[in-house]
Amino acid sequence: MKKTLTASMIVFTVMVCVAPCAEAATDVKGPIVVAATVSSQLSLTVVMKRNNFAGATINSMNFGNLIDSGSGITGSNPSSTTGTGAVDVFLSANTQGAPYSIMQTGTPMSNGTTILPDGACIVKPIYDAADNGGLAMPAGASLGTGGTFTSASPKLLYQSEGGVAQARTVQALYSITDDPAAGATADIPVNQGAGTYSSTVTYTLVA
């Protein structure tokens, strides 16, 4: 019986000694890429049209040659003097229900030497139920006022309602005009320096 106990102890001792030696050999796989996607809560779609929704889709706002509108003191574009917009920008926002604002900033219309008067470079926000499946503007939502599109200061185009905000499409009508109804506060003098003037506008969706 004593021998048996001793033998058993020897075998146990050997096993304890061998086990760590066997574990020293390893096999590693990886790293394996693990991926998941969280969709953005915010989306803003921008579509530009010539004059109205039925017009051709365009990629930039080109007002062409500005001409005397007939007053003898204003340089303007014949299709924008009414303030109906030579370029119609459709802005569609979706924030998954979060209240939001659509803002716009711009840079001066410059030919590299001189700039067009800010007060004649106008954007006017519009809400049309036809753009939204016949739905009226939600109660509590509001439009910004017409004014210059060439300012670096953020200009409000649309403010959604509070609570659970509905996805909506609003229009931003762009014109170079002296029409106060469009929000103009200046005109372009007929002695404005010649050249091709350009600017950029940027839209920001804030929720």
Secondary structure by P-SEA (a helix, b strand, c coil): caaaaaaaaaaaaaaaaaaaaaaccccccccccccccccccbbbbbbbbcccccccccccccccccccccccccccccccccccccbbbbbbbbccccbbbbbbbbcccccccccccccccbbbbbbbccccccccccccbbbbbbbbcccccccccccccccccccbbbbbbbbbcccccccccbbbccccccccccbbbbbbbcc
